Amino acid sequence: MWTDLIEQYSLQNIVIYTIMFIIAMKGSFDFFDWVKLKYKEKFDKDYNRRMNENLTKEHYESCQKRFQESVDAYNNMEKKIDTLTETINTRFNKIEDSIQRLTESDMHDIKGWIVERHHKLMAQGWVDDFTMDTLEKRFSDYKIEGGNSYIEGLMNEIRALPHTPINKGED
């Protein structure tokens, strides 16, 4: 029987017929699956419910994934805000320290300037109005910046000076 088949057909023909048979079988199975699906779509009462459940489940999973991405983004943003707040606080503290040092430096400059003016004016024996006004303004800044009472004593001595030059030769 096999020998008759081999004598009657070539090996090439047998391979071609076998492949065609396999393709026909696959096509038949695909056709039966398609018929079965169409039958279920038409006659299966639960098919639509299951399809809706699947769509709902897919939508739920999609929403859950987007929600988790939003939570992750929020947490990431919160970490960045915390880092930024920490950086701002550090810089603010540095600025505060710098301002404090500048204020103290200015206070010492004013103190030295008033002491220098005091010595000059005491030697001169009088103070003009412009210099007195300038001294009062600088003394006010000195007190605002936290200056002590030492300069206040010097200012009282300067305030006691006459505002016009005294002529020593006239009596």
Protein Blocks (a to p, Z undefined) as FASTA:
>chain_A
ZZmmmmmpcfklmmmmmmmmmmmmmmmmmmmmmmmmmmmmmmmmklmmmmmmmmmmmmmm
mmmmmmmmmmmmmmmmmmmmmmmmmmmmmmmmmmmmmmmmmmmmmmmmmmmmmmmmmmmm
mmnopacfklmmmmmmmmmmmmmnopafklmmmmmmmmmpcfbdcdfkbZZ
